[in-house]
Each structure stands twice: as structure tokens, then as C-alpha cells.
Amino acid sequence: MGLSICPPPPPDAEGNPACFYSDGWQATSSGAGIEVWYFHEPQNMAKPDKVTAVVRKKDGTIESQEADIEAGQQVRRFEFATINQSAVAEVFFDSSAGRCFVIGPGS
């Protein structure tokens, strides 16, 4: 299977680009919370980074978690156990490359 040839989605309303096509978020298997998946882009795999997963809820509040991504680390899962999928307005990743929005269900 090859790489995605679909064009990236347009920036969000704030001008943030879409994150790496492998990144995403969805409801947890229990349905009580959400999980957010960060994939270290292959061209940046050799360098460490700090990544913050930011969840903006429909009520305007924000919750976030940060993680150190080691050189060579391919993936990091963030879990927000108390945020129901229906409460999510938008999900972002903040890193040394800037902010991008994470594509989720129905995007």
C-alpha cells in the first residue's frame, strides 16, 4: 500500500493546517472519552520533540496533555477519559513545527 495521494484538507477557520495524515482522534472503545494519536513524521523521526494535544470543547473550555517524543519514537497515544466525543469542537497538536488540527470522526 502506498502513501495517500489525496490532497490535504484546507486550513481550519483559524488558518491552522491539517496535521500529518496518520494523526487522528476518535471515541475510546468504552465510548466515555476520546483518544488522540500522534505519529512522528518520517522526515522528523531522528529528532526529539515536545507535543501537546489540545482539545477545544464546544463549551469553549480547553484540556491539554503534553508528551516528550523521543528520537525514533513513532507514535504516541493521548487519552482524555472524561471528554465525550460529542463535546469536542476541535483537536490540535502543538509542537516545534507550530499548531495543526487533527482530523477526527466525520472530518
C-alpha positions as protocol buffer text, in pm:
chain_id: "A"
residue {
  index: 1
  type: MET
  ca { x: 0 y: 0 z: 0 }
}
residue {
  index: 2
  type: GLY
  ca { x: 140 y: 338 z: -98 }
}
residue {
  index: 3
  type: LEU
  ca { x: 120 y: 678 z: 58 }
}
residue {
  index: 4
  type: SER
  ca { x: -201 y: 874 z: 46 }
}
residue {
  index: 5
  type: ILE
  ca { x: -232 y: 1077 z: -272 }
}
residue {
  index: 6
  type: CYS
  ca { x: -535 y: 1269 z: -152 }
}
residue {
  index: 7
  type: PRO
  ca { x: -475 y: 1641 z: -125 }
}
residue {
  index: 8
  type: PRO
  ca { x: -459 y: 1768 z: 234 }
}
residue {
  index: 9
  type: PRO
  ca { x: -772 y: 1937 z: 365 }
}
residue {
  index: 10
  type: PRO
  ca { x: -779 y: 2316 z: 369 }
}
residue {
  index: 11
  type: PRO
  ca { x: -672 y: 2504 z: 684 }
}
residue {
  index: 12
  type: ASP
  ca { x: -927 y: 2539 z: 963 }
}
residue {
  index: 13
  type: ALA
  ca { x: -1110 y: 2866 z: 1038 }
}
residue {
  index: 14
  type: GLU
  ca { x: -806 y: 2995 z: 1231 }
}
residue {
  index: 15
  type: GLY
  ca { x: -566 y: 2916 z: 945 }
}
residue {
  index: 16
  type: ASN
  ca { x: -408 y: 2609 z: 1110 }
}
residue {
  index: 17
  type: PRO
  ca { x: -301 y: 2342 z: 862 }
}
residue {
  index: 18
  type: ALA
  ca { x: -413 y: 1981 z: 893 }
}
residue {
  index: 19
  type: CYS
  ca { x: -176 y: 1755 z: 1086 }
}
residue {
  index: 20
  type: PHE
  ca { x: 11 y: 1460 z: 935 }
}
residue {
  index: 21
  type: TYR
  ca { x: -239 y: 1233 z: 757 }
}
residue {
  index: 22
  type: SER
  ca { x: -182 y: 946 z: 1006 }
}
residue {
  index: 23
  type: ASP
  ca { x: -275 y: 1159 z: 1309 }
}
residue {
  index: 24
  type: GLY
  ca { x: -633 y: 1133 z: 1426 }
}
residue {
  index: 25
  type: TRP
  ca { x: -879 y: 1116 z: 1712 }
}
residue {
  index: 26
  type: GLN
  ca { x: -1185 y: 908 z: 1795 }
}
residue {
  index: 27
  type: ALA
  ca { x: -1400 y: 789 z: 2083 }
}
residue {
  index: 28
  type: THR
  ca { x: -1233 y: 537 z: 2314 }
}
residue {
  index: 29
  type: SER
  ca { x: -1357 y: 178 z: 2294 }
}
residue {
  index: 30
  type: SER
  ca { x: -1568 y: 238 z: 2608 }
}
residue {
  index: 31
  type: GLY
  ca { x: -1720 y: 548 z: 2446 }
}
residue {
  index: 32
  type: ALA
  ca { x: -1668 y: 751 z: 2763 }
}
residue {
  index: 33
  type: GLY
  ca { x: -1371 y: 956 z: 2639 }
}
residue {
  index: 34
  type: ILE
  ca { x: -1155 y: 1022 z: 2335 }
}
residue {
  index: 35
  type: GLU
  ca { x: -810 y: 911 z: 2225 }
}
residue {
  index: 36
  type: VAL
  ca { x: -577 y: 1116 z: 2009 }
}
residue {
  index: 37
  type: TRP
  ca { x: -297 y: 957 z: 1805 }
}
residue {
  index: 38
  type: TYR
  ca { x: 25 y: 1141 z: 1718 }
}
residue {
  index: 39
  type: PHE
  ca { x: 256 y: 993 z: 1456 }
}
residue {
  index: 40
  type: HIS
  ca { x: 610 y: 1130 z: 1429 }
}
residue {
  index: 41
  type: GLU
  ca { x: 651 y: 1227 z: 1063 }
}
residue {
  index: 42
  type: PRO
  ca { x: 916 y: 1007 z: 895 }
}
residue {
  index: 43
  type: GLN
  ca { x: 1133 y: 1302 z: 789 }
}
residue {
  index: 44
  type: ASN
  ca { x: 1146 y: 1421 z: 1153 }
}
residue {
  index: 45
  type: MET
  ca { x: 1192 y: 1078 z: 1317 }
}
residue {
  index: 46
  type: ALA
  ca { x: 1558 y: 1141 z: 1404 }
}
residue {
  index: 47
  type: LYS
  ca { x: 1489 y: 1446 z: 1622 }
}
residue {
  index: 48
  type: PRO
  ca { x: 1305 y: 1460 z: 1954 }
}
residue {
  index: 49
  type: ASP
  ca { x: 1015 y: 1698 z: 2007 }
}
residue {
  index: 50
  type: LYS
  ca { x: 761 y: 1803 z: 2267 }
}
residue {
  index: 51
  type: VAL
  ca { x: 400 y: 1765 z: 2156 }
}
residue {
  index: 52
  type: THR
  ca { x: 89 y: 1898 z: 2326 }
}
residue {
  index: 53
  type: ALA
  ca { x: -252 y: 1752 z: 2241 }
}
residue {
  index: 54
  type: VAL
  ca { x: -512 y: 2028 z: 2284 }
}
residue {
  index: 55
  type: VAL
  ca { x: -887 y: 1956 z: 2292 }
}
residue {
  index: 56
  type: ARG
  ca { x: -1117 y: 2254 z: 2248 }
}
residue {
  index: 57
  type: LYS
  ca { x: -1464 y: 2164 z: 2370 }
}
residue {
  index: 58
  type: LYS
  ca { x: -1790 y: 2306 z: 2239 }
}
residue {
  index: 59
  type: ASP
  ca { x: -1841 y: 2493 z: 2567 }
}
residue {
  index: 60
  type: GLY
  ca { x: -1520 y: 2689 z: 2497 }
}
residue {
  index: 61
  type: THR
  ca { x: -1305 y: 2517 z: 2760 }
}
residue {
  index: 62
  type: ILE
  ca { x: -973 y: 2357 z: 2673 }
}
residue {
  index: 63
  type: GLU
  ca { x: -796 y: 2049 z: 2806 }
}
residue {
  index: 64
  type: SER
  ca { x: -443 y: 1950 z: 2711 }
}
residue {
  index: 65
  type: GLN
  ca { x: -172 y: 1693 z: 2771 }
}
residue {
  index: 66
  type: GLU
  ca { x: 191 y: 1715 z: 2670 }
}
residue {
  index: 67
  type: ALA
  ca { x: 449 y: 1450 z: 2599 }
}
residue {
  index: 68
  type: ASP
  ca { x: 814 y: 1431 z: 2511 }
}
residue {
  index: 69
  type: ILE
  ca { x: 860 y: 1247 z: 2182 }
}
residue {
  index: 70
  type: GLU
  ca { x: 1196 y: 1072 z: 2170 }
}
residue {
  index: 71
  type: ALA
  ca { x: 1409 y: 1049 z: 1856 }
}
residue {
  index: 72
  type: GLY
  ca { x: 1296 y: 734 z: 1677 }
}
residue {
  index: 73
  type: GLN
  ca { x: 961 y: 716 z: 1862 }
}
residue {
  index: 74
  type: GLN
  ca { x: 695 y: 655 z: 1601 }
}
residue {
  index: 75
  type: VAL
  ca { x: 366 y: 700 z: 1782 }
}
residue {
  index: 76
  type: ARG
  ca { x: 213 y: 850 z: 2098 }
}
residue {
  index: 77
  type: ARG
  ca { x: -142 y: 796 z: 2219 }
}
residue {
  index: 78
  type: PHE
  ca { x: -311 y: 1059 z: 2436 }
}
residue {
  index: 79
  type: GLU
  ca { x: -628 y: 969 z: 2625 }
}
residue {
  index: 80
  type: PHE
  ca { x: -884 y: 1218 z: 2753 }
}
residue {
  index: 81
  type: ALA
  ca { x: -1102 y: 981 z: 2956 }
}
residue {
  index: 82
  type: THR
  ca { x: -1360 y: 1238 z: 3065 }
}
residue {
  index: 83
  type: ILE
  ca { x: -1425 y: 1417 z: 2733 }
}
residue {
  index: 84
  type: ASN
  ca { x: -1714 y: 1266 z: 2539 }
}
residue {
  index: 85
  type: GLN
  ca { x: -1677 y: 1273 z: 2161 }
}
residue {
  index: 86
  type: SER
  ca { x: -1994 y: 1483 z: 2130 }
}
residue {
  index: 87
  type: ALA
  ca { x: -1835 y: 1759 z: 2343 }
}
residue {
  index: 88
  type: VAL
  ca { x: -1535 y: 1807 z: 2111 }
}
residue {
  index: 89
  type: ALA
  ca { x: -1519 y: 2115 z: 1888 }
}
residue {
  index: 90
  type: GLU
  ca { x: -1162 y: 2070 z: 1759 }
}
residue {
  index: 91
  type: VAL
  ca { x: -838 y: 1888 z: 1842 }
}
residue {
  index: 92
  type: PHE
  ca { x: -489 y: 2030 z: 1781 }
}
residue {
  index: 93
  type: PHE
  ca { x: -127 y: 1932 z: 1817 }
}
residue {
  index: 94
  type: ASP
  ca { x: 122 y: 2199 z: 1923 }
}
residue {
  index: 95
  type: SER
  ca { x: 487 y: 2116 z: 1852 }
}
residue {
  index: 96
  type: SER
  ca { x: 810 y: 2282 z: 1745 }
}
residue {
  index: 97
  type: ALA
  ca { x: 660 y: 2295 z: 1394 }
}
residue {
  index: 98
  type: GLY
  ca { x: 363 y: 2502 z: 1518 }
}
residue {
  index: 99
  type: ARG
  ca { x: -6 y: 2419 z: 1557 }
}
residue {
  index: 100
  type: CYS
  ca { x: -206 y: 2188 z: 1333 }
}
residue {
  index: 101
  type: PHE
  ca { x: -558 y: 2050 z: 1358 }
}
residue {
  index: 102
  type: VAL
  ca { x: -620 y: 1678 z: 1399 }
}
residue {
  index: 103
  type: ILE
  ca { x: -875 y: 1516 z: 1171 }
}
residue {
  index: 104
  type: GLY
  ca { x: -1139 y: 1322 z: 1360 }
}
residue {
  index: 105
  type: PRO
  ca { x: -1465 y: 1138 z: 1307 }
}
residue {
  index: 106
  type: GLY
  ca { x: -1677 y: 1291 z: 1034 }
}
residue {
  index: 107
  type: SER
  ca { x: -1399 y: 1524 z: 917 }
}
